[in-house]
Amino acid sequence: MGPMNNNPLESCFVTVQFSVHKPHPTYLTKGYYYYTTIDTGYVKIVPCFEHYLCTNHRKNPIMQVYNLEAVKAPRLCGVPLDLFSRLLRLPIIKEFILKLIKRKNKIPEMVRFANSPHCHRLEGEDDESLGNNDTQHLMPLYYPVHEMTKDEAEMHQRMVKEAPLNLKALADANVEALSSASKDKFRYWTISDYTSRYLDGSITPTQVVDKLINIIEEMNTRNQNSSVVTQMNKEELRLQAAESTKRYQNKNIMGVLDGVPILVKDEIPTVGHSVTLGTSFISDRVEKDVLPIIKLKQQGVLIVGKTNQHEIGIGTTGFNLLHGTPKNPYGRDGRHYYTGGSTSGSAAAVAMGLVPLAVGSDGGGSIRIPSGLCGIVGLKATYKRVARDCSVGCSVSHAGPMANNVHDAALAYAIMAGEAENDHRRHSQMQPPVHLHAYLTNQSTDLKGLRIGIFDEHIKDSDENVQRATKRAIEHYQQLGAEIVPIALPHLQEIHMAHAITISTEMYSLMEEHYQSSHFNQFCPESRVSLAIGRSWSSSEFLAAQKVRSYAMHHIEVLFQNKVDIILSPATPCTAPLMRDDVASHGESNLSETMALMKYMIHGNLTGIPGLVFPIAYDDETSLPISLQLQAAHWREDLLFRVARHSQDILRGGIAKPELYVDLNLVHNEKQSDILVNSQ
């Protein structure tokens, strides 16, 4: 028998699975097995549970590789939550509580996994082309920047030449599509609806802005506990609208979005509006727009204002004690369902028809979760594809568009994307030219040759109505000619914990000054709990998280290079959660629900791959949206838009009209009382 590991607990599942050929297990005392390989005589010792996984993995590798578990933490609200958030500042009590939470959620196991040798072979795969069995220790990776190979770079250059990006032609394409659309079904006003009517003179940007200001003010008066728009610079907005109106009158249009009203998430720096992060005490004056806002303004957009968000952006429901919590526009029973977060106001505004386009940010699903729960289209682009505030340096956060249809999301992406000159690490300058090759060159519904990866066990970890809708989507793509490929995404438990460590640490580093000051009492209790957790991670835990990121990055890159073009999953495992009555005074800390809503999101944030969500069904009982997520390789947003374009037929009866819908009635100029529909 070969040499034994002195510490059998440090043996890890991945090493046993793939560094061992034809293993022969022998039972040891105290619940351990050792494995001896035929070719090398190498021995590894593993716990009995891992032996069970390993032996069953050989029989059905993809089914046995799923290890994601629900987060184990108590749900707290009201006074107990407030007390708990304060206890987490007391050294001895804090250390005991947080150590217990970490142990229950297998943080020590994640650290051991990160510090163990791993092989290059894709787990759950028998194909020799998907890597080899050589093992090595993981190196930490902080920024998930994909370095293109020479072949990849040449491919993107070829795509740009074959389908050059023409914003005018792209915008006009939607006009033609809408002209042939059914007049009987409900549909939102799109970007083209605004610009085409500006061109023919039936409405003006000034008229649009005047109505929007009146509607938003009336909504905020009626619904003081559920604000959608939290900031407006009315004087500047009216001035910009007047200038846009003159440009249309003089046939001197600024760009494809001239006069189109949009909204921007609070935390995204935009001149004329403060960055408050949804708090009462932060009010950072903005001296310069971030790059995506600059690009949108160059096309003539009218920024109506800033939208509500989950406080400091570290929650998935959209709850906000200061401004109130936006209400999901869907849900026929009239109850208050969450929009999702953290980009809550932007999602609600687009879903209720207030604007056709909004800008959000996504560190753990903050664009895609609310887009999915509100039944709109939301894109988290490849890391650094859409530039963020480079002074922040967050490694999981992405900016992106939220729109009421796929084409407008693609148009907004084409405008917003591209490298940033002020990127201190030049990460955004390591990207290929922006293009929409697959979207522009594949107009037919034929998806023949497209490989869609399905991790069945992951999909099944969702509510039955979500599973049914997802299955129908898979069948739809099969009928269009796509090949459905079973895949595995192993070690999701470790990946999810690595993301939790990373995002909470980064958020605490940004909020440390406020957390340690008198502002502590002005944070809502949920934020205090999240920041206390972020403060608690050790250097070894944070480093281990970045090693897990390295593992996940390598795995996903090889998967896309060799096996699939798209990974399909639900957007969320459930429809929008109900806002309970007991959260009104202090909010709630519900880490189990928070992490559940992020179930299909986290991998994309940690590895930087792009993800697109869009609606595919509505719940029979509540009418709440059920949405799908597609993810692709780095820089392949064009593939996502191509597939999503052909997804409307999945929706039986088309897009449903929300219960809370703002009908601008711009063409017919109805009275104000007719504009607000069910807005109470």
WOGIQUI-V735310 format. One record per pair of residues at least 24 apart in sequence whose C-alpha atoms are under 8 Angstrom apart, sorted by the first residue. I is the first residue (numbers start at 1). J is the second residue. Records with the same first field share a line. If there is no record, write none. Layout:
I=J  J
This chain:
1=36  41  42  43
2=36  41  42  43
3=42  43
4=43  44  45
5=43  44  45
8=44  45  46  47
9=46  47
10=112  113  116
11=44  45  46  116
12=46  112  113  116
13=46  50  54
14=118  119  123
15=116  117  118  119  135
16=44  46  54
17=54  123
18=119  121  123  133
19=119  133  134  135
57=124
61=123  124  125
62=124  125  455  486  487  488
63=456  457
65=123  124  488  489  490  491
66=457  458  488  489  490  491  492
67=490  491  492  493
68=491  492  493
69=493
70=592  595  596
71=105  591  592  595  596
72=101  104  105  591  592
73=101  590  591  592
74=589  590  591  592
75=588  589  590  591  592
76=588  589  590
77=582  583  586  587  588  589
78=582  583  584  585  586  587  588
79=586
81=525  526  586  588  589
82=525  586
84=529
85=525  526  528  529  532
86=528
88=529  532
89=532
98=533  536
105=497
107=494  497  541
109=494
110=494  497  498  544  545
111=540  541  544  545
113=494  548
114=138  544  545  547  548
115=544  547
122=555  558  559
123=488  490
124=487  488  490
125=488
129=562
130=558  559  562
131=558
138=547  548  550  551
139=547  550
140=543  544  545  546  547  548  549  550
141=546  547  549  550
142=395  546  549
143=395
144=383  395  549  553  606  607  608
145=383  384  427  608
146=634
147=430
148=431
153=432
156=432  433
157=432  433
159=435  437
160=433  434  435  437
162=437
163=435  436  437  440  441
164=435  437
165=414  434  435  436
167=256  411  414  415
168=256
170=411
171=256  411
174=407
185=653  654  655
186=654  655  656  657
187=655  657
188=353  356  404
189=353  356
190=356  404  405  408
191=257  260  356  357  408
194=259  260
195=256  257  258  259  260
198=248
199=248
202=667
203=666  667
204=245
205=241  242  244  245  259  260
206=238  241  242  244  245
207=666
208=666
209=237  238  241  261  304
210=238
211=664
212=354  664
215=672  675  676
219=679  680
222=680
223=680
224=323  324
225=323  324  325  326
226=323  324  325  326  327
227=308  323  324  325  326  345
228=307  308  325  326  344  345  346  348  349
229=305  306  307  308  345  349
230=305  306  307  308  323
231=273  305  306  307
232=273  304  305  306
233=272  273  304  305
237=302  303  304
240=302
241=302
244=300
254=298  299  300
255=298  299  300
256=299  300
257=296  299  300  301
258=299  300  301  302
259=300  301  302
260=300  301  302
261=301  302  303  304  355  356  357
262=301  302  303  304  305  355  356  357  358  359
263=303  304  305  306  307  346  349  355  357  358  359
264=303  305  306  307  346  358  359  360
265=306  307  308  309  343  345  346  358  359  360  361
266=306  307  308  309
268=360  361  389
269=389
273=305  306
277=309  310  311  312  313
278=308  309  310  311  312  313  320  322  323
279=311  312  322  522  523
280=322  522
281=519  522
290=387  388  389
291=387  388  416  420
292=386  387  388  415  416  417
293=416
295=415  416
296=412  415  416
307=343  344  345  346
308=343  344  345  346
309=341  342  343  344  345
310=341  342  343  344
311=342  524  527
312=527
313=341  342  343  366
314=342  504  507  527  530
315=341  342  594
316=340  341  342  365  366  369  370  594  597  598
317=341  342  344  577  594
318=342  343  344  345
319=587
320=587
321=524  584  585  586  587
328=373  374  576
329=374  658  659  660  661
330=374  623  624  625  658  659  660
331=622  623  624  658  659
332=622  623  624  659
333=622
335=578
336=578  579
337=576  577  578  579
338=576  577  578  579
339=370  373  374  576
340=366  369  370  371  373  374  576
341=365  366  367  369  370
342=366  367  370
343=367  370
344=370
346=402
347=371  374  376  402
348=374
350=376  402  403  404
351=375  376  404  658  661
352=658  660  661  662
353=661  662  663
354=661  662  663  664
356=403  404
357=401  402  403  404  408  409
358=401  402  403
359=399  400  401  402
360=399  400  401  402
361=397  398  399  400
362=396  397  398  399  400  605
363=396  397  398  503  605
364=396  397  503  598  601  602  605
365=598  601  602  605
367=400  402
368=571  601  611  612  613
369=571  572  597  598  601
371=402  613  614
372=571  572  613  614  615  625  626  627  628
373=572  575  576  624  625  626  627
374=576  624  625
375=614  615  624  625  626  627
376=402  403  404  405  613  614  615
377=402  403  404  405  406  409  612  613  614  615
378=402  403  409  612  613  614
379=409  610  611  612  613
380=610  611  612
381=609  610  611  635  637
382=608  609  610  611  634  635  637
383=605  608  609  610
384=419  427  428
385=417  418  419  428  431  635
386=413  416  417  418  419
387=417  418  419  420  428
390=422  423  424
392=510
394=506
395=606
396=502  503  605  606  608
397=605
398=605
406=614  641  644  645
407=641  645
410=436  641
431=635
432=635
435=638
436=637  638  639
437=638  639
438=638  639  641  642
439=638  639  641  642
440=642
442=642
445=480  646
446=480  481
447=477  480  481  482  643
448=480  481  482  483
449=481  482  483
450=481  482  483  564  565  566
451=482  483  484  485  563  564  565  566
452=482  483  484  485  564  565  566  567  568
453=484  485  486  487  564  565  566  567  568
454=484  485  486  487  567  568  569
455=486  487  488  489  569
456=486  487
458=569
459=569  570
461=573
462=572  573  574
463=573  574
465=574  619
466=570  573  574  575  626
467=570
469=616  617  626
470=569  570  616  628
472=650
473=616  647  650
476=650
485=563  564
492=603
494=548
495=545  548  549  552  602  603  606
496=602  603
497=545
498=542  544  545  546  548  549
499=545  602  605  606
501=534  537  541  542  545
502=542  545  546
503=534
504=530  531  533  534  535
505=534  535  537
506=534
507=531  534
508=532  534  535
524=586  587
525=586  587  588  589
526=587  588  589
529=589
549=606  607
552=603  606  607
553=606  607
556=607
557=633
560=632  633
565=632  633
566=630  631  632  633  639  640
567=630  631  632
568=628  629  630  631
569=600  628  629  630
570=600  627  628  629
571=600  601  613  626  627  628  629
572=596  597  598  599  600  626  627  628
573=597  599  600
574=626
575=619  624  625  626
576=624  625
604=631
608=634
609=633  634  635
610=634  635  636  637
611=637  640
612=640  641
614=644
615=651
616=647  648  650  651
617=650  651  652
